[in-house]
C-alpha cells in the first residue's frame, strides 16, 4: 500500500491549481505529480490517500488505479476486472456499483460494459469466497468501481471517497442552483486570495446565497480541513486502520486557527434574500467559521463596502431566472433593485452594479464568475484577467476587474452645478 497509483479527477480548468494543492498536502516533489486533462495522477501511500480525502478542496474524488490494460471488446474488460485482487480491498458482504466513462470508445453500450465488469468482480469473489458474491446497490453502495475507456485502453479504479468531495458535511440549508464547494475553492485558488505569507485581504461576496464562497474562504483562513465533518468510503475498506485515521484527523485539528474573541471579521457576505442570509449563517455555524464571517441582508446595488481601505470581492452573481424581484434590507422597501433587469441575461442589472462599484468600491478588486463571456462589455468594465473555469458542463470565465472611481459625464456635472436646480438627497 506504499506505491499506489492515485488519481484525483477535477473540473476542467482546475488541473494546475489541483497540482499545487496535492503537492502541499502530500509534500511530494512537483515532478512526481502528473497533470492530466481533467485530473491529477501521482504515486503515493495509503496514508496519502487518507490525507488527500481529508484536505483536498479542488478534487471531485480520490481514486486508486488498480488496472490499466488494452482492450478491444467487452470480454477484454471482463478479463481485466477478473485479474484485479478486489478481495484485498473489500469483502463480498459489501455492496458495489460500477460506473463507466468513455472517450472515443468503439463499444456500442457502456451499460453492457459496466455489466461485464460487475460480473467479473462478482465471479472472482464467488471463486475466492466459496460461492459468496457481493450485492449491487446503485444508490448507496459501499464500494464504487470506476472504469474509464479510451479508444483502446481501459483503466479500473476503486473510489476511496464515497460521496463526491464537494459534499463537505456542513451545507444543510441551500437555495436554488447552489454553487458547489469545489468550484468555490477553485475561484479562491484562481484569485490568489490565500497565496503567499502576506496577511489576507478582506473578502466580500455581495451575492452570497447560502454562503458557499464565504464559508470556503473562512475555512481556508482558519486552516479547517474540508473533509473534517464527513465520512469516507475508505473507512469500510480492509486496509483501513482506525488509529491511523484518527491520528491524521487529530494532527489536522491541532493546526486549526481559532479567532481571538473580539477580532473583527475577515470575510463578509450579503444577499438580497434575508432567507438566504439565515441559511448562510446556519451553514457557517456548522462549518465552524461563524466567528470569522459577517453576514447581512441587502441588495448588491445598494450595499456599501463592509470595511474601509479596500479588499477583494469574489462572487457568482445571479443570472437569467435567478435575477428576480426580491426584498431589500431597508425598512419599508417593497422591491429589489434587481427588478430593473430588462433582459434574460440581466444587462441592466450588471450595468448598474458596475456603476455602483465604481462609485463606492474604488480601490477594490472584483472577481466575477459567469457563463456570459460578454459580461465585461455589459458592465462597461475592462477585465485585467480572465480565467477559464467549468461549472459542471457549463463553460465559464472568472473575470477580474480592478475598480477605480467612475468619472461623471460632463453634461451631467454641469447640470448638477447649475444654481436653482432641485437636488434629490435619495
Legacy VTK file of the C-alpha trace (Angstrom):
# vtk DataFile Version 3.0
C-alpha trace
ASCII
DATASET POLYDATA
POINTS 426 float
0.000 0.000 0.000
3.009 2.312 -0.306
3.136 2.596 -4.112
-0.444 3.239 -5.133
-1.425 4.962 -8.372
-3.729 7.713 -7.152
-5.956 9.702 -9.497
-7.898 12.814 -8.478
-10.462 13.961 -11.068
-11.367 17.637 -11.132
-13.315 20.156 -13.195
-11.735 21.398 -16.423
-9.534 24.409 -15.810
-8.658 23.397 -12.251
-5.808 20.965 -13.021
-2.927 23.369 -12.358
-4.385 24.551 -9.057
-5.003 20.943 -8.029
-1.376 20.011 -8.761
-0.232 22.692 -6.333
-2.737 21.626 -3.708
-1.732 17.954 -3.965
1.934 18.873 -3.607
1.175 20.882 -0.461
-0.868 18.067 1.088
1.500 15.205 0.258
4.841 17.080 0.338
5.844 15.174 -2.796
8.239 16.709 -5.343
6.462 18.517 -8.158
7.870 16.197 -10.832
6.125 13.185 -9.240
2.690 14.773 -9.742
1.357 14.474 -13.280
-1.177 16.919 -14.694
-3.782 15.157 -16.809
-6.729 16.561 -18.667
-9.488 16.609 -16.056
-7.359 15.458 -13.135
-4.037 14.743 -11.446
-2.148 11.444 -11.144
0.518 10.618 -8.569
2.181 7.736 -6.791
1.579 7.694 -3.069
0.916 5.651 0.025
-2.349 4.613 1.636
-1.725 7.353 4.195
-1.567 9.854 1.320
-4.996 8.626 0.173
-6.433 9.393 3.611
-4.779 12.815 3.785
-5.953 13.786 0.307
-9.543 12.912 1.160
-9.354 14.986 4.330
-7.592 18.064 2.961
-8.296 18.321 -0.775
-10.660 21.160 -1.743
-10.403 21.046 -5.530
-10.715 17.351 -6.452
-14.006 15.595 -7.054
-12.802 12.240 -5.680
-9.680 10.347 -4.642
-9.407 7.096 -6.623
-6.814 4.324 -6.683
-5.995 2.859 -10.105
-5.886 -0.939 -9.906
-5.584 -1.872 -13.576
-4.560 -0.354 -16.896
-4.856 -2.646 -19.925
-5.549 -2.717 -23.638
-8.996 -3.859 -24.783
-10.975 -4.443 -27.954
-14.204 -5.982 -26.687
-16.367 -6.388 -23.592
-14.722 -9.752 -22.955
-11.384 -7.976 -22.601
-12.948 -5.782 -19.924
-14.181 -8.908 -18.133
-10.683 -10.405 -18.144
-9.113 -7.152 -16.903
-11.561 -6.842 -13.995
-11.273 -10.536 -13.108
-7.500 -10.159 -12.766
-7.752 -7.453 -10.072
-7.373 -8.622 -6.445
-10.588 -6.994 -5.221
-10.539 -9.244 -2.152
-7.695 -7.261 -0.583
-9.881 -4.133 -0.670
-13.337 -5.290 0.476
-15.403 -8.355 1.315
-18.375 -9.928 -0.510
-20.604 -8.669 2.310
-20.259 -5.154 0.934
-22.333 -3.798 -1.950
-20.823 -2.463 -5.159
-21.616 -0.147 -8.041
-19.757 0.014 -11.366
-19.668 3.215 -13.414
-18.109 3.557 -16.864
-16.994 6.688 -18.690
-15.507 6.731 -22.173
-13.744 8.860 -24.764
-13.915 7.563 -28.339
-14.594 4.003 -27.223
-15.562 1.574 -30.027
-18.035 -0.203 -27.732
-21.692 0.359 -28.526
-23.073 0.145 -24.966
-21.411 1.468 -21.828
-24.149 -0.169 -19.762
-23.171 -3.559 -21.138
-19.503 -2.755 -20.445
-20.388 -1.962 -16.825
-22.338 -5.234 -16.591
-19.343 -7.271 -17.783
-17.046 -5.587 -15.238
-19.588 -6.208 -12.479
-19.845 -9.869 -13.495
-16.064 -10.229 -13.363
-15.870 -8.747 -9.849
-18.703 -10.931 -8.576
-17.343 -14.075 -10.267
-13.919 -13.538 -8.709
-15.467 -13.298 -5.245
-17.606 -16.361 -5.946
-14.472 -18.336 -6.753
-12.454 -16.944 -3.831
-15.189 -16.908 -1.175
-16.883 -20.252 -1.755
-19.805 -19.016 -3.790
-20.475 -15.720 -1.955
-20.904 -12.705 -4.260
-21.280 -9.006 -3.374
-24.668 -7.397 -3.968
-25.188 -4.485 -6.321
-26.518 -1.222 -4.875
-26.761 1.560 -7.437
-27.877 4.217 -4.950
-25.853 3.820 -1.751
-23.050 1.332 -2.500
-20.284 0.544 -0.048
-17.783 0.350 -2.922
-17.730 2.377 -6.131
-15.728 0.948 -9.022
-14.960 3.248 -11.948
-13.809 2.266 -15.416
-12.544 4.772 -17.962
-12.300 3.697 -21.604
-10.339 5.368 -24.356
-10.043 4.146 -27.943
-8.126 1.025 -26.929
-7.277 1.239 -23.209
-9.233 0.549 -20.013
-8.342 1.913 -16.564
-10.063 0.467 -13.493
-10.300 2.435 -10.249
-11.657 1.907 -6.755
-13.099 5.073 -5.252
-11.947 5.898 -1.717
-14.161 8.953 -1.176
-17.731 7.664 -1.365
-19.903 10.713 -1.857
-18.261 13.381 -4.018
-15.785 15.571 -2.154
-17.777 18.753 -2.692
-20.137 17.418 -0.026
-18.261 18.823 2.941
-20.878 17.946 5.538
-21.884 21.453 6.640
-24.282 22.669 3.931
-27.728 21.566 5.018
-29.512 24.779 4.004
-29.402 25.622 0.295
-31.198 27.807 -2.205
-31.751 27.404 -5.929
-28.726 26.408 -8.047
-26.177 26.385 -5.204
-22.523 26.686 -6.138
-20.507 23.530 -5.478
-17.871 23.875 -2.789
-15.161 22.565 -5.132
-15.939 25.346 -7.634
-15.929 27.956 -4.870
-12.496 26.655 -3.835
-11.346 26.901 -7.469
-12.489 30.536 -7.603
-10.491 31.283 -4.453
-7.425 29.490 -5.818
-7.620 31.329 -9.153
-7.947 34.705 -7.413
-4.783 34.077 -5.410
-6.509 35.304 -2.240
-4.819 32.750 0.035
-1.448 32.637 -1.763
1.759 33.668 -0.059
2.580 34.634 3.504
1.085 38.135 3.477
-1.974 38.989 5.532
-5.231 38.044 3.855
-7.259 40.808 2.244
-10.820 41.358 3.451
-13.091 39.286 1.220
-16.695 40.169 0.359
-19.394 38.295 -1.572
-22.351 40.643 -2.237
-24.429 37.790 -3.736
-23.521 35.178 -1.146
-26.609 32.930 -1.358
-26.243 30.141 1.188
-22.662 31.203 1.871
-20.583 28.760 -0.175
-17.780 31.123 -1.268
-17.503 32.895 2.078
-17.547 29.689 4.140
-14.983 28.010 1.896
-12.720 31.051 2.236
-13.216 31.162 6.012
-12.244 27.516 6.375
-9.093 28.184 4.330
-8.255 31.159 6.566
-8.787 29.050 9.697
-6.942 26.022 8.251
-10.007 23.801 8.728
-9.830 20.659 6.539
-12.805 20.410 4.160
-13.378 16.734 4.999
-13.334 17.082 8.773
-17.122 16.726 9.211
-17.829 13.843 6.837
-17.249 10.132 6.413
-15.478 8.370 3.543
-15.763 5.085 1.665
-12.247 4.032 2.703
-13.471 3.653 6.295
-15.219 0.427 5.150
-12.240 -0.983 3.259
-9.931 -3.742 4.512
-6.715 -1.630 4.553
-8.388 0.889 6.873
-6.904 1.255 10.345
-8.950 3.433 12.681
-5.976 4.530 14.805
-4.051 5.783 11.741
-7.045 7.769 10.523
-7.690 9.228 13.961
-4.053 10.335 14.218
-4.295 12.127 10.851
-7.509 13.872 11.960
-6.059 14.909 15.315
-2.959 16.294 13.638
-5.183 18.366 11.345
-7.315 19.609 14.253
-4.205 20.790 16.073
-3.364 23.109 13.154
-6.765 24.849 13.095
-6.529 28.593 13.741
-9.148 29.857 16.193
-10.036 33.569 16.074
-9.482 35.550 19.235
-12.591 36.935 20.993
-13.279 40.431 19.733
-11.389 40.010 16.449
-13.019 41.865 13.566
-14.464 39.639 10.819
-12.185 38.955 7.878
-14.897 37.809 5.463
-18.233 39.386 4.622
-21.336 38.242 2.778
-24.669 39.787 1.899
-27.694 38.764 -0.137
-30.937 40.388 -1.220
-32.820 37.446 0.302
-32.885 37.517 4.087
-33.890 33.854 3.964
-30.605 33.037 2.222
-28.681 35.058 4.800
-30.266 32.911 7.517
-29.204 29.797 5.581
-25.653 31.129 5.261
-25.404 31.871 8.970
-26.575 28.382 9.906
-24.179 26.790 7.406
-21.280 28.874 8.777
-22.127 27.753 12.290
-21.981 24.088 11.243
-18.725 24.697 9.362
-17.096 26.160 12.473
-16.474 29.622 10.989
-19.371 31.715 12.280
-16.931 33.963 14.163
-14.930 34.776 11.026
-17.775 35.876 8.730
-20.250 38.741 8.972
-23.491 38.197 7.014
-26.088 40.899 6.315
-29.161 41.283 4.164
-29.213 43.833 1.390
-29.279 44.313 -2.358
-25.987 44.235 -4.232
-26.898 47.540 -5.917
-27.260 49.289 -2.561
-24.888 47.639 -0.122
-21.865 49.777 0.761
-18.354 48.348 1.318
-18.314 46.324 4.540
-14.922 47.731 5.551
-12.779 50.760 4.741
-9.479 50.505 2.960
-10.374 48.171 0.099
-10.357 44.447 -0.337
-11.473 41.728 -2.736
-14.956 40.843 -3.950
-15.499 37.280 -5.128
-18.912 36.314 -6.432
-21.034 34.152 -8.672
-23.803 36.667 -9.475
-27.398 35.761 -10.346
-28.239 35.116 -13.979
-31.390 34.578 -16.027
-34.173 33.286 -13.784
-32.083 33.950 -10.681
-32.431 37.715 -11.305
-35.866 38.371 -9.948
-37.834 40.653 -7.677
-36.876 40.391 -4.024
-36.773 42.462 -0.860
-34.020 44.853 0.158
-32.572 45.453 3.581
-34.190 48.829 4.159
-37.354 49.075 6.226
-40.498 49.544 4.154
-38.829 48.745 0.851
-41.077 46.728 -1.447
-38.871 45.883 -4.398
-35.288 44.927 -5.086
-33.078 46.882 -7.419
-32.809 43.625 -9.370
-36.289 44.362 -10.705
-34.669 46.661 -13.269
-33.162 43.728 -15.124
-34.566 44.164 -18.626
-33.259 41.108 -20.426
-32.930 37.430 -19.668
-29.214 37.981 -19.085
-29.829 40.908 -16.742
-27.940 43.506 -18.798
-29.347 46.496 -16.903
-28.642 44.879 -13.548
-24.974 44.341 -14.327
-24.583 47.810 -15.821
-25.978 49.335 -12.624
-23.861 47.013 -10.483
-20.715 48.231 -12.241
-21.762 51.877 -11.730
-22.354 51.185 -8.038
-18.928 49.583 -7.710
-17.127 52.428 -9.484
-18.820 54.953 -7.239
-18.441 53.206 -3.880
-15.796 50.452 -4.192
-12.805 52.368 -5.539
-9.624 50.516 -4.579
-11.293 47.101 -4.503
-10.851 44.259 -6.961
-13.827 42.183 -8.088
-13.634 38.590 -9.339
-16.868 37.545 -11.065
-17.672 34.001 -12.207
-20.105 33.942 -15.120
-21.119 31.837 -18.129
-21.586 35.090 -20.074
-18.319 35.675 -21.936
-19.552 39.166 -22.882
-20.091 40.312 -19.302
-17.265 42.932 -19.295
-18.997 44.706 -22.173
-22.325 44.690 -20.367
-20.682 46.106 -17.255
-18.600 48.578 -19.295
-15.546 47.442 -17.383
-12.226 46.233 -18.741
-11.115 42.996 -17.155
-7.495 42.677 -16.031
-7.653 38.859 -16.011
-9.942 36.135 -17.334
-9.637 32.558 -16.055
-11.473 29.678 -17.798
-13.437 27.514 -15.347
-16.214 24.994 -15.832
-19.347 24.796 -13.704
-20.249 21.185 -14.495
-20.892 21.142 -18.267
-21.124 24.966 -18.448
-18.096 26.867 -19.687
-17.499 29.943 -17.531
-14.987 32.732 -17.065
-13.716 34.206 -13.834
-13.178 37.879 -14.689
-11.069 40.193 -12.559
-11.963 43.884 -12.509
-9.713 46.464 -10.825
-12.141 49.110 -9.650
-11.420 52.812 -9.836
-13.713 55.736 -9.215
-16.019 56.404 -12.143
-15.946 59.774 -13.877
-19.178 61.737 -14.036
-20.410 62.598 -17.511
-19.552 66.259 -18.345
-23.132 67.340 -19.200
-24.431 65.730 -16.007
-21.785 67.528 -13.971
-22.843 70.874 -15.453
-26.491 70.163 -14.676
-25.691 69.362 -11.053
-23.663 72.556 -10.730
-26.445 74.811 -12.157
-27.835 77.167 -9.412
-31.514 76.827 -8.555
-31.701 73.177 -9.518
-33.529 70.977 -7.018
-31.296 68.095 -5.902
-32.520 64.795 -4.569
-30.870 63.505 -1.408
-32.104 59.964 -2.012
LINES 1 427
426 0 1 2 3 4 5 6 7 8 9 10 11 12 13 14 15 16 17 18 19 20 21 22 23 24 25 26 27 28 29 30 31 32 33 34 35 36 37 38 39 40 41 42 43 44 45 46 47 48 49 50 51 52 53 54 55 56 57 58 59 60 61 62 63 64 65 66 67 68 69 70 71 72 73 74 75 76 77 78 79 80 81 82 83 84 85 86 87 88 89 90 91 92 93 94 95 96 97 98 99 100 101 102 103 104 105 106 107 108 109 110 111 112 113 114 115 116 117 118 119 120 121 122 123 124 125 126 127 128 129 130 131 132 133 134 135 136 137 138 139 140 141 142 143 144 145 146 147 148 149 150 151 152 153 154 155 156 157 158 159 160 161 162 163 164 165 166 167 168 169 170 171 172 173 174 175 176 177 178 179 180 181 182 183 184 185 186 187 188 189 190 191 192 193 194 195 196 197 198 199 200 201 202 203 204 205 206 207 208 209 210 211 212 213 214 215 216 217 218 219 220 221 222 223 224 225 226 227 228 229 230 231 232 233 234 235 236 237 238 239 240 241 242 243 244 245 246 247 248 249 250 251 252 253 254 255 256 257 258 259 260 261 262 263 264 265 266 267 268 269 270 271 272 273 274 275 276 277 278 279 280 281 282 283 284 285 286 287 288 289 290 291 292 293 294 295 296 297 298 299 300 301 302 303 304 305 306 307 308 309 310 311 312 313 314 315 316 317 318 319 320 321 322 323 324 325 326 327 328 329 330 331 332 333 334 335 336 337 338 339 340 341 342 343 344 345 346 347 348 349 350 351 352 353 354 355 356 357 358 359 360 361 362 363 364 365 366 367 368 369 370 371 372 373 374 375 376 377 378 379 380 381 382 383 384 385 386 387 388 389 390 391 392 393 394 395 396 397 398 399 400 401 402 403 404 405 406 407 408 409 410 411 412 413 414 415 416 417 418 419 420 421 422 423 424 425
